Amino acid sequence: MAINDPIADMLTRIRNALGNRSKTVRCLNSKVCRGVAEVLRDEGYIAGFDVIDDGRQGLIRVKLKYGPRGEAVLTELRRVSKPGRRVYARVDELTRPRQGLGVSIVSTSHGVMSDRKARSERVGGEVLAEVA
């Protein structure tokens, strides 16, 4: 089965795994998906991830993170830029989800990074997703 949007597939798998209270979830491996996982790890939304070699494209095993009472750390995971409608933003146009409590994931010419890091490096790009 061909997947047209691997980023949306990854975000949906994570949302579904959080709904099932799973400890880990496997997503398809790509450079952009690894970048999204790195941003989620660096911002503290997931416990970590590792790449599994399966002889083909590979898989990313994402270790999900829960609070002390079992509540999910990730509450909202939304795809912004889609294949049918790309959303680009300059550095001064980058939004602050949830008044700065959330994170926008941006694909820039310097790689995939959070909106905070993109502002500090003064680069804009395609807004991939918003996380809260």
C-alpha positions in Angstrom: 0.0 0.0 0.0 1.4 3.4 -1.0 1.4 6.1 1.6 1.1 9.6 0.1 1.8 11.5 3.3 4.3 9.8 5.6 4.2 12.7 8.1 0.4 12.5 8.6 0.7 8.7 8.8 3.3 9.1 11.6 1.2 11.6 13.5 -1.9 9.4 13.2 -0.1 6.3 14.4 1.2 8.3 17.5 -2.3 9.6 18.2 -3.8 6.1 17.9 -1.2 4.6 20.2 -1.8 7.3 22.8 -5.5 6.5 22.7 -4.6 2.8 23.3 -2.1 3.7 26.1 0.7 1.9 24.2 4.2 2.2 25.4 5.7 2.2 21.9 4.6 2.7 18.3 6.3 1.9 15.0 6.3 4.4 12.2 7.8 4.3 8.7 11.4 5.6 8.5 12.3 8.7 6.5 14.5 11.7 7.0 11.6 14.0 7.7 9.9 11.6 10.1 13.2 11.2 12.0 13.4 15.0 12.2 9.9 15.2 13.6 10.7 12.5 16.1 13.9 14.4 17.1 11.9 17.6 17.7 9.3 15.7 19.8 12.1 14.1 21.9 14.0 17.4 22.3 10.8 19.3 23.4 9.9 16.5 25.9 6.8 15.1 24.3 8.1 11.6 23.8 10.6 9.5 25.8 12.8 8.7 22.8 13.0 6.8 19.5 15.3 4.5 17.7 15.6 3.3 14.1 15.0 -0.4 13.3 16.5 -1.9 10.2 14.0 -4.3 8.5 15.9 -4.8 5.3 13.7 -2.3 3.4 13.0 1.3 4.3 13.3 0.7 8.0 11.0 1.7 10.9 11.2 4.2 13.7 10.2 2.9 17.2 8.8 5.8 19.2 8.7 5.5 22.9 5.7 7.4 24.2 5.7 9.4 27.4 3.0 9.6 30.1 2.6 11.7 33.2 2.7 10.4 36.8 -1.0 9.5 36.8 -0.9 7.9 33.4 -2.1 10.9 31.5 -0.7 11.4 28.0 1.9 14.2 27.7 0.8 14.8 24.1 -2.7 16.1 24.0 -2.9 17.6 20.5 -1.0 16.6 17.4 -2.2 18.3 14.2 -0.9 18.3 10.7 -0.8 21.9 9.3 0.8 21.6 5.8 -0.7 18.9 3.7 0.1 17.6 0.2 -3.0 19.5 -1.2 -2.2 22.8 0.6 1.3 23.6 1.6 1.7 26.2 4.4 4.9 28.2 4.5 5.8 30.9 7.0 8.6 33.4 7.3 10.4 33.7 10.6 8.3 36.6 11.8 5.1 34.8 10.8 5.7 31.6 12.8 2.8 31.0 15.1 3.1 30.1 18.8 0.6 27.3 19.5 -1.3 27.6 22.7 0.3 31.0 23.5 3.8 29.5 23.6 2.9 26.3 25.5 2.9 24.2 22.3 5.4 23.7 19.5 5.2 24.1 15.8 7.4 21.7 13.8 9.0 23.5 10.8 10.9 22.1 7.9 13.6 24.7 7.0 16.7 24.8 4.8 18.7 23.9 8.0 16.6 20.8 8.7 13.5 20.0 10.7 13.3 22.0 13.9 10.9 23.6 16.4 9.5 27.1 16.0 11.7 28.3 18.9 14.9 27.1 17.3 13.8 28.5 13.9 13.3 31.9 15.4 16.7 31.8 17.1 18.4 30.8 13.8 16.2 33.4 11.9 14.9 30.9 9.3 11.4 30.2 8.1 10.0 27.3 6.1 7.1 24.8 5.8 5.0 24.4 8.9 4.6 20.6 9.2 2.7 20.2 12.4 1.6 21.7 15.7 2.0 19.9 19.0 0.5 20.7 22.4 
